Amino acid sequence: MKKTFLLLAFLLMTLFHLSAQNLKIELQNIRTEEKVMTGSIDGKYPISVYLNFYNSSEDHMRIYSVKGWYYYENIKKKIPLVGIYDGGLTLYSFKTKEQQNQVLNFESKGTIWEKIDILKNLTGFDEKFSYSEDDKSGNEWTDGKKKLKLELFNQDISILKEYQLLNIKNPKINKNINLTDLGIYDRDFELVNFTNTATGTKILLKFDYNSRFNIQGMCGAGSEAGYTILNYDSNFSLITIQRAEIESCLNNVYYEEIKNDVKYIKKFKLSENGSDTKIAKTITINEKLIEIKTE
């Protein structure tokens, strides 16, 4: 009986070791740039709209131009469209390339909000679509003479989507985890390391991204940087998330890296407002054991 128990224990340990050896974790960046939407004009005329990301605004990372077409479902003749996404959609059907390029390339002057105001109120169009998810009372189609109610049936009208997948594979598990679905508001992660523990797996991620989407605004050139540890059990169910911020323009946190001789140990002295006289704390990151310690 004792020999049988020892044999089973040995086999379980061997399987765990083999599973740990074969564990593969990768971070995959996903970007989609097109969307098909359905809707109606005046509640009578079903339409389909296809839009493709075209160009980013230089001033705001979440404002961009789009290009595509729409057609009436009963005719299916594609009518070219260009437009701006700024949380809502403003789309035009123009006759000339010059008019199209003005929108597609943000050819207007002023602040980002002044540019957008100009581009959303152009004249000389054949058709115009205005759509907002926040205030649907103003959603309309117009040819400059008459205005008709516009409906889009998609819950999300953004064209550009960017997110990161954590791909986890071993002989027993194949998971693809969208980091956004974990409630993590940081972005632009880099996979630093992962390690197996007695209870599961720990994954160390590093993040560094612009503080605000509006480049012209406060902290437009600032950074939010730090580390995140994802702690999973043996079935890859999430147990805890640990976050350590080392730089934040929004929170007035800045760092100085403390030199040490151990390659996998990162140590940061944090201060407020960049002042050494206001030391907030010291953070140590062990990239091998995947530990964050705060002093």
N, C-alpha and C positions, 0 to 999 in steps of 0.2 A: 504493500500500500504506500509506504513511504517512498519507494523507488518510483512508483507511478506518479506520485505528487511531484517529485523532483523533476521527472521527465516532462510533465506538463508545464511546470514552471520554466524549465529550460526552453521548451518550444515557444512559449509565449514571449520570453525575452528575446529569442532569436527572431521571431516574427516582428516584434517591435523594432529591433535593431535594423532588420532589412527594410522595413517600412520607412524608418527614419533616414536610412541611407538613400532610398529612392525618392525622397521627398523633393519636389521641385516647386519653387515659388518664383513667379515672375510678375512684374508690374507692366501692364499694357496700357498705352495711351490710345484712347478712342476719340475720333473726331468725325462727325457727320456734317455734311454741308448742303443737304437738299431735303426738300419736303414736298409732299403732295397734300393739298387741303381740299376739302369739299365744302360747299356752302350754297347760298342762294341769293339772288337779287330780287328785291321786292316780294319775297316770299313765294314767288311764282316760277322763277327761272333758275333751276339747279345749275351750278357751275362747278368746275374743277380748276384748281390753281396749282401750278408747279413753280417752285422758286428754288434758286440755287444761290449759295453765298458767292459774292463777287469780290468785295473789297472792304477792308477794315478802315474805320476812321482813324486818323493819326492821333486824335485827341481823346478818344474813349474806347476802351477795349471791348465794350459790349454794344457798340453802335456800328452797324455795317450796312453796306449796300447789297442788294439782291437783284437777280435777273432771272426771267423765266417767261411764263405765258399763262393764259387762262382760256378756257372755252366753255361754251354753253353745252350742256350734256346732250341736247337734242340736235346740235349742229356739229360739234367737235372740230371746229375750225380754230386753230391756235392763234390767239392775239398776243403779240409780244408785250411784256411788262418789264419795267425797271422800278426800283424803289429803295426805301430806307427802312431798316428795322431799328427801332429805338425803345423796345418794349412793346410797341405797337407797330403797325405796318401802314406805310403810305406808298401806294403803287400807282404808276402812271403808264399809260399807253401814249407814246409820242410818235410823231412822224419822222423827226430828224435824228441823226446820230449825235449832233451837237447837244440836243436836249437830253438824250439818253446819257451821254458822257458827263454832263453836268451833275446828274444824280449819282451815277455809278462811281465817280471819282471825287465826290464832295467838293465840287468847284464853286465854293462860296467863301466869303471872308468873315472874320470875327471869331468869337469864342465858339466852342462846340455847340452851345445852345442857340446862338445866333445863326450858325450855319444850318442847323436842323430846322429852325423856324423858317428860314428862307426856302429850303428844299421841300418842306412840307406844304408850302403855299405857292408853288409855281403855277404859271398860267400857260396857255398855249397847248394844252393836252387834248387828246381825243377822248380819253377816259381817265378817271381817277378813282382809286379805292382808298378809303380811310377806315382803319380798324384799330380799336383799342380794347384790350381785355379789361381795363379798369372802368372805363365809362362807355358802355355799349350804346348809349343813347345817340351818340354822334357817329356811329358806324354807318357809312353810306357809300354808294356808288354814284358818280355823276359824270355827265358828258359836258358840263359847263352850262347846260340849259335846264335840265331836270335833275332832281336828286331822288334816289330810291334807297330803301333800307337794304343794308348789307349784313348778311349772316355768314360766319364761318363756323363749321361744326367741330373743328379740332379744339381740344382743351388747351393745347400748347401751340402757339403760333411761331415760336422762335425757330429759325432755320439752322443756325449754327449750334451744335452740341459738342461739348468737350467733357470727357470724364475719364477716370482711370479704373481699370479692372485689376484686381489681385487674383491671378490665376494660380490655383493650388492643386497639385497633382501628386499622388502616390498610387501604389497598386490598388488601394481601396477607395480613394477619394478623388473626385474631379470637380472642383468648385471654381466658380468665377464670381468674385465678390466686387460689386460696384461700391467704391469707397464712399460715394455720396449717400448711398443707402444706409451707411452706418451712422449717419448724422454728423459726419466730420465736415466742418466748414472750411478747413484749410484745403489747399490744392497744390498742383505742380509737385507731387511727391516723387521722391527717389528712393528705391529700395536699397537700404544699406546692408542689412544682414538678417538672417533668421536662424533660430536654434531650437532644438528639441529639449524639453524639460521633462521632469518626472510625470507631469500632469498633462502635457500637451506641447504647444509650439508658441514661441514668441517671435514677433516680426517687428523689425526696427525700420521706420520710415523717416526720411528727412524732407522738410518742406521749405521752400523759399519762393515767394511770389510778391508781386506789386501790391502795395497796401490798398490802393483804390483803383477801380476801373477807369475813373475820370482822371486822366493824366494831368490835366490843367488844374485840378483842385488840390486842396490840402493833402499832403502825403502822397501826391500823385507820383512822385519819384521815390517814395519810401518803400521799405521792405517789411514783410512779416516772415520770420524764419524760426525754425526750431525742429524738434523731433517728436515723433509719435510712436508709442509701442502698442501693438495689438497682441493681446494675450488670448490664445485659443486653447480649448480643451482638446482631448485626443480625437474627438469627432469633428473638430473644427467648427465648434459653436463658440461664438465670442463670449469671453468672460469679462474682460476689462479693457478699457482704453486709457492710456497714460500719455499726457501731452506736456511737453516742456518748451516754453517759448524762450528764445534767446535774443530775438530782436523784434521790435514792433514800433513802427513810426506812430501808429494809432494810439498806443499805450505809453509812448515815450520810454521805451526800454531799448537799451543798446548794450553791446557786449565787447569785451576784449578777450581773445583766446589766450589761455595760459599755456605756455609751452611745457611739454613733458616728454620723457624718453620712450613712452609706451605708445606705439603707433595706433592701437585700437582704443586708446583712452582720449576723449576730447573733454577739455575743461574750459569753462567760460565764466568770466567775471561779469556779472550784469550790473548796470547802473541806470539811474533815471536821468533823463535829459542830457545824457552824455557826460555827466559830472562824476568824477571819481570820489567826490566827497559824499555822494548819496548811493552807497553800495546797497543794492537790494538783496542779492544772494549770489552764490556760486553754484553752478550746475555742472555735474560730471556725467558724461555719457560713456558707458562701457559698450563699445560696438561688438565685442566678442560675446560677452555674457548677456548682452541686451538688458542693461540696467540704467536707470536714471536716478541720480542722487542729488538732492538739493541741500545746501548748507547755508 
